[in-house]
């Protein structure tokens, strides 16, 4: 039985959706599947509400999906620490909260949940302890990853079964697209496009316009919509609008809550994703994907990208991944990628099956919290 029932998760929103996307999925799973009392501290409820429409960004405290959500802002009010404290993505806990942790007779388990990486060094540093320089506290660095020697990936119970039931039901697909007030042509390659506004999208759009086969691209409303509109010299592409150029149909759709976004990934033949949360969900969709990694000033993201390319093991993907992340011509790389789509689809399915055999991140965290030493 879990004797550490109360968990606090602290999250600062960095790139609008990635950090809070991971924390929100994790908080809900810990509460729903492990019976924990979870409190999620977030500094940007407006961005959070895009992923969870039932959230009221005007309320400082609310309960959704068995999770207590608290606005995190200075000055931080005195509050009793939880049994397990997750500092997501090195977000720096409030000093008053750290002092309250140190004052506890039974010290909380303090976990720094790191960003996901396929790099080899992650396995050596996973779950390492870091004693506080002044206080009787120890912080543990916890790395999600793609092997048994890491913390694993977020994967809710029943996710694979729900995906397969949807993907094997043609009427569910039809109903899904109609619910978005759009419908792809039966013979079109269905693509979802979620990327940072800096993505080199213009040459890729030209390749799609001149594609030998029809392409249907579902475009959620994000700042990328403006980038694409400028590239095509059209009005901003909003939900419910369509732009047709050559063999490309761009369909604007709303920005989707997490559960609906999963279904978008399941319904498409290929998904362009960004950051961390949608990157993992694209892999669980068991469909080919193209990842735009979050850029870092010191170019550390390039090593992370190469590490994933090596681990994933699909050479047809490598050139397009590099080009989509600023190292090459996306239009040229697309031609080889499109020709390899049948093989990439098979590979994506097998990759998802293999990863699903590993313990998931929430289960690993709960197990770790019982005996971090």
N, C-alpha and C positions, 0 to 999 in steps of 0.2 A: 504494500500500500504506500502511496506517496505521502510522506509526512511533511513535505514542503508544499503546502496548498496554495499559498498566496504568491502571485508573481506580478512584478511591475516590469513593463517594457517602455523604455524611453526612446523616442524617435524625433529627430529633426528632419524636416522635409528639405531635401537638397535639390533634386531635379524634377520637382513637381509630383511624380508618381512612383518612382522606383522604390525609394526607401520605405515610404508609408505603405506601398503595395505589399512588400514583403512582411512588414510588421503586422499589418491588418490580417493577412492570411494566417500568420503564425499565431496571433492572439486568439483568433476564432477557433483554430484547431486545438490549441492547448485547453481552451474552455470546453469545447464540445466533445472532444475525444478523450481527454485526460481528466476531466472533472475538476479543473483548477479554477481558482478565483483570480481573474486576470484584470489588471488595470493598465490601460494603454495611455501614455502621456505623449501628446503630439503638439508641436508648436504652430502648425499651419492647418487649421480645420477646414479652410476654404478649399485647398487642394485635396484634402482627405475626402471631402464631400463629393468630389467627382467620381471617386471609386465606390463610395457608399452613399447613394442618394438619400437614404433614410436619415443620415446624419444632419443635425442642425448646427451649422457653423457658428451660430450666435450663442449657443449654449456652452457654458464652460464645463459642464459635467452631464453625462448622459449614458444610458445603458443600451447597447445594441448587440444582438447576437451573443448574449451572455457575457459580453465584455464591457467593463466600465471604461468609458473614454473621458479623459481629463485634458483640458487645455493646459499646455505647459508654457508658462510665461513668467518673466521676472516681475517682482521678487517671488521666489518659490516659497509657497506657504509651508510651514512646519507640518510634516506628515510622517506617520509611522512607516518605516521601510517594510517591504515585502520579504518573504522567505527567500525568494529568488529574484534577482534584479538583472534585467537584460539591458545593457547599454548598446543600442543598435548602431552599428557602423561608426563607432568611436565618436558618439555625439556629446560626450562630456556631461556627466551627471551634475546636478546642482550641488554646490559645496555643502549647503545645509543638509541635504539628503545624505551625502557621504558621511558627514559627521554623525548623523542619526544612525547610520549603519554601524559605524564604529562603536557607538554607545550601546548597541544591543549585546546582551549576554551571549545569545546564540547568533553568531555572525551570519548575515545573509550570504548566499552563494552569488557572487558577482561575476557576470558573464559579459564579455565584450563580444557581441556577435559581429563577425567580420563580413566583408563583401565576399561573394562567391568567386572562386578562381579555380582553374584547372592546373595551375602551376604546381610542379613537383614539390617545391619547398613548403607548400601549405600542409602537407601530410606531416612534416617534421615539426611544425609549429602548432599544429592543432591541439587544443586543450592545455597549452603550456600556462603555468602559473606565473603571475607577476605580483609580488608583495608590494603593498603600498609603502612609499618611502618614509611616511611618518605615522601612519595609523595601523592598528591591528587588523588589517583587511588584506585580502588577496583577490586579485582579478584574474580571470581565466580567459584566454583568447580562443574563441571558438569559430572554426572555419567551416561553412558549408562547402560541399564539394561533390565529386563524382566517384568517390571510392570508399571502401570500408574504413579507411584510415582518416576520414574527414567526418564532418557532421551530417553529410547527406543533403538532400534537397527537400523543400516543402512539398508534401504529397498527401492530400487528405484521403481518408478511408473512402473507398468507393469511387474515386476519381476515374480510374481506368475503366471500370464497368460503365459508368455514366457516359464516358467518351465513346466507348464502343457501341453502346445502345443508340446514341445519337447518330454516329457515323454510319451505322448499318440500317438506318431508317430513312429512306428517301423522302417520305412525307414530312418528317421532322425538319429536313433541310428546306423544303418548300415553305413550310410554315414559318421557319426562322427568317428567311429572306423577306417574305411578305410582311412579317412583323416590323422589319426595318424600312418598309415602303420602297423596296427595290427587289429586283430579281435578275440574276445573271442569265445570259443565254445558255441553253443546254450544253453547247459545245465549247463554251469559253473556259479558259484557265482562270480559276478564281484565286485572287491574291488579296490579302489584307496588308495595308501599308501603315506602319506605326514607326516613326523615326524622329530624330531631333531635326529641327529646322535647318541645321547645317548639312544635312545629308546631300550628297551629290546626285540629286534626283533628276536634274534636267537631261543628262545623257541617257539615263535609264528610261525616262518617259519617251524619248525619241525611239529607242529600241522597241518599246512596246507598241508605239504608234505604227511602226513598220513591221510588226510581227507577222509571221506567216499564218498564225492562228489567232482567233479572237482572245483578248485579255479583258477580264472584268476585275477592276481594282476597287475594293471597299476602303474608303478613306475616312477614318474617324476625325471629328473636328478637333484639331490641335493646331499649334503654330505652323506645323508642316503644311497645312492646307494653304496658307498664304504663300509659302515658298513655291508650291506647285502652281498656284494660280498665276504667280508672276512668271514662272517658266513657260506657261502656256498662253500668257497674255489674256487671261479670262478673269471674270469676277471671282471673289473668294468662294471656295467650294464649301457650301454648308450642307447640313443634313437635309436629305430629300432632293438635292440637285444632282444633275448628271452633266458630264462633259464628255463628248465623243470626238475623238481625233483618230482617223484611220481605223486600225483594228483595236484601239484602246477605248474602253468605257470606264470613266472614273465616276464612282457613285459615292456621294457624300453621305455619311451615316453619323448618328450621334456618338459622342464619347460614351463608352459603355462602362457600366459597373462590372466588377470583377467576374461574377458568374456569367454575365452575358458576353464578356470578352472571351472567356474560355470557349463558348459556343461559336463565336466568330472564328477562332483559330481552328476548331474542329470542322467547321463548314467549308473552309478554304482549302485549296490544293497546295498553297504556298503562303508563308507568313513572313513579312518583314517586321522585326521586333527590335526593341532598344532597351538599354539598361539591364536590369537584373530580373525583375518580376516577370515581364512579358517574355524574356529570354527563356526562363524555366518553363513557363506555361506553354510556349511553343514546342518545347521538347516533349512535354506530356501529351500534346496534341498528336504526336506520332506522324507529323507531316514535315516536308522540307521547310527550312526556314533560313532567313538571312538576318544576321545580328549586327546592329550598330552598337558598339560598345561605348560606354560613357567615357568621353575623352578626358585625360588627365594632363595637367600642365607639364609634367616631367616625362610624358610619353610612356608612362608605366603601363598604360592600357595596351600598348602594342605587344608587350611580352605576354600579357594575359590573353590577348587574341590569338597569338601564335600557339600558346599552350593549349587552348581549346581546339584549335585546328588540328594539332597533333593528336590530342586525345580522342576527338570525335572520329577521325579517320576516314573522311570522305574527300578525296583529292579534288573532285569536281566542285566542291564547295569553296575551297581555299581561295581561288582567284577572285571570286565574287565577294567573299568576305573582306579580303584585303582592299579591293577596289571600293567597296561600300564604306570602308573606313579610311578612305583618303589615299590609298596606295595602289593606283591603277585606274583603268577606264571601265566604269560599270557597264557601259553599252557593249564593249567587246567581251567582257567576262560573262555577261548575261547569255550570249549565244551558246557558249559551251555548257553553262549551267542548265539552260532550258533543254538542251539536247539530252542531258543526263538525268532529267527529272524522274523518269521511271525508276532508275537505280537509286536515286536519292530518296525516293518515297519508301522503297524497301528498306534502305539503311535507317531511315528515321524511325520506322516501326520497330526494327530490331533494337535500336538504341534505347527507345522508350521501354521496351520489354526488359532489357538488361538493367537499366537504371532502377526500374520498379522492383527489382529483386533485392535492392539494398534497403536498409532501414531509413525511414524518413527523418527529416530534421527535427520535428517536434518530439517524436519518440526518443531520438537520441539525446535531446536536451533534457527531457524528463529523467532519463536514465542517468545522465551525467550529474544532474542536480542532487541525486541521492548519495553519490560518492565521488565528488570531484577529484579527490586525491587518488 
